[in-house]
Amino acid sequence: MMTDEIRAGARMETGLIYMGIEKPMIVGDNEGAAEEFSKIKTKFSHVSAYMTSYKGNITYSTDDNTVRKDYTAVEADKELAGLHTRGLKEPIEESVFIDQNGKKILGSVFSIANQRRCYHCHGESEPILGQLVMKLDVTNAWTAMENQLLRSSIMGAVGLLALIAFTVLAIRHFLIRRISRLVAN
């Protein structure tokens, strides 16, 4: 399905962005991690990114006004906020399409599991250290998908009408006309 293609593209983009964030986090470089979010904000204007703690508090963000606030308090969409809450309890990598401020947004939540390389800063107590929440503006891709769907539907309808018209003409020409000649004789 076309929405799966949008999700797959967004997942690759999110994976690449996470690779940039991951290195400073592994070595415990808070300034470096904050700088990576600043770079995301500058280079990817269609992306909003939030890194939350295991309690759901925003540690890093592309929106400086949200740092140190609970993600559920700043997220207007209940479905994405619920996905975030669930991802703090169990490891998930899920996304949902939402309508926000007249745009089509793909909201993705990726739980960050505690691993041996994280113990030097976080210890072993929490199985999930937090989440990366990404909101990607997919309005253009969504509009293109809807337009393609509309074109395909119109082409299908025109093809069906042509088939019906051809069938009616063929029946008239080959069947009704011959029967009329037989009856006339």
C-alpha positions in Angstrom: 0.0 0.0 0.0 1.2 3.5 -0.6 1.1 4.5 3.0 3.6 1.7 3.7 5.9 3.3 1.2 5.7 6.6 3.1 6.3 4.8 6.4 9.3 3.0 4.9 10.9 6.2 3.6 10.3 7.9 6.9 11.7 5.0 8.8 14.9 5.2 6.8 15.1 9.0 7.4 14.5 8.5 11.1 17.2 5.8 11.2 19.7 8.1 9.6 18.9 10.9 12.0 19.2 8.6 14.9 22.7 7.6 13.8 23.8 11.2 14.1 22.3 11.5 17.6 23.6 8.1 18.8 27.3 8.8 19.0 27.3 11.7 21.4 24.7 9.9 23.6 26.9 6.8 23.8 29.8 8.7 25.2 27.7 10.9 27.5 28.3 14.1 25.6 25.2 16.2 26.4 26.4 19.2 24.5 27.1 17.1 21.5 23.6 15.5 21.6 22.0 19.0 21.9 24.1 20.2 19.0 22.9 17.3 16.9 19.3 18.3 17.5 20.1 21.8 16.6 21.6 20.5 13.3 18.4 18.5 12.7 16.3 21.6 13.2 18.5 23.5 10.7 18.9 20.9 8.0 15.5 19.1 8.2 12.8 21.8 8.5 10.1 19.1 7.9 11.2 17.2 11.0 10.4 17.7 14.7 12.4 15.5 17.0 12.2 14.8 20.7 14.4 12.6 22.9 12.7 11.7 26.1 13.9 10.1 29.3 12.4 6.9 30.7 9.9 9.1 32.6 8.7 10.8 29.4 10.5 14.1 30.1 12.0 15.8 27.0 15.8 15.8 27.3 16.7 17.1 23.8 14.4 18.6 21.1 14.4 20.5 17.9 12.0 22.9 19.7 13.9 24.5 22.6 10.6 25.5 24.2 9.8 21.9 24.9 13.0 20.8 26.7 12.5 19.6 30.3 8.7 19.3 29.8 6.7 16.1 29.7 6.1 14.9 26.1 2.4 14.2 26.8 2.0 17.8 28.0 3.4 19.3 24.7 1.9 16.8 22.2 -1.6 17.9 21.1 -2.4 14.6 19.3 -3.8 12.0 21.8 -3.0 9.0 19.6 0.7 9.9 19.3 0.8 10.9 23.0 -0.7 7.4 23.8 1.9 5.7 21.6 4.6 7.6 23.5 3.2 6.5 26.9 3.0 2.9 25.8 6.6 3.0 24.4 7.9 3.9 27.9 6.5 0.6 29.2 7.4 -1.7 26.3 9.9 -1.5 23.5 8.2 -0.3 20.3 9.0 1.1 16.9 5.6 2.3 15.6 4.2 5.2 13.7 0.8 6.9 13.1 -0.5 9.4 10.6 -2.0 12.4 12.2 -3.5 15.7 10.9 -1.9 18.7 12.7 -2.1 22.3 11.8 -3.5 21.5 8.3 -0.6 19.2 7.6 -0.3 15.4 7.3 2.3 14.3 9.9 3.8 10.9 10.4 4.5 10.5 14.1 7.0 7.8 15.0 8.0 6.5 18.4 11.2 4.4 18.9 11.9 3.1 22.3 15.6 3.1 23.3 16.5 -0.1 25.2 19.1 0.0 27.9 22.2 -1.8 26.6 25.6 -2.5 28.1 27.2 0.5 26.4 24.7 2.7 28.1 25.4 1.5 31.7 28.3 4.0 32.3 25.7 6.9 32.4 22.4 5.2 33.0 23.1 2.1 35.0 21.1 -1.1 34.6 17.9 -0.2 36.5 15.7 0.8 33.6 15.0 -1.5 30.7 13.9 1.4 28.5 16.0 4.5 28.8 13.6 6.7 26.8 12.4 7.3 23.3 13.1 9.1 20.1 9.8 10.7 18.9 9.9 12.0 15.4 7.2 14.0 13.6 7.8 14.2 9.9 5.7 16.5 7.6 4.6 14.1 4.8 2.0 16.4 3.4 3.6 16.5 -0.1 3.9 12.7 -0.3 0.4 12.3 1.1 -1.0 14.7 -1.5 0.9 12.9 -4.3 -0.6 9.6 -3.1 -4.1 11.0 -3.0 -3.7 12.5 -6.5 -2.4 9.2 -7.9 -5.3 7.4 -6.3 -7.7 9.8 -7.9 -6.1 9.5 -11.3 -6.2 5.7 -11.1 -9.8 5.8 -10.0 -10.8 8.1 -12.9 -8.8 5.9 -15.4 -10.6 2.8 -14.1 -14.0 4.4 -14.4 -13.3 5.7 -17.9 -12.1 2.2 -18.8 -15.2 0.6 -17.4 -17.5 3.0 -19.2 -15.6 2.3 -22.5 -16.0 -1.5 -21.9 -19.7 -1.1 -21.3 -20.2 1.0 -24.4 -18.2 -1.4 -26.5 -20.2 -4.4 -25.2 -23.5 -2.6 -25.9 -22.5 -1.7 -29.4 -21.2 -5.2 -30.1 -24.4 -6.8 -28.8 -26.4 -4.4 -31.0 -24.3 -5.0 -34.1 -23.7 -8.7 -33.9 -26.8 -10.0 -32.1 -29.8 -7.7 -32.3 -29.2 -6.6 -35.9 -29.0 -10.2 -37.0 -32.1 -11.3 -35.0 -34.0 -8.3 -36.5 -33.0 -9.5 -40.1 -34.2 -13.0 -39.3 -37.5 -11.8 -37.9 -38.0 -9.5 -40.9 -37.6 -12.4 -43.4 
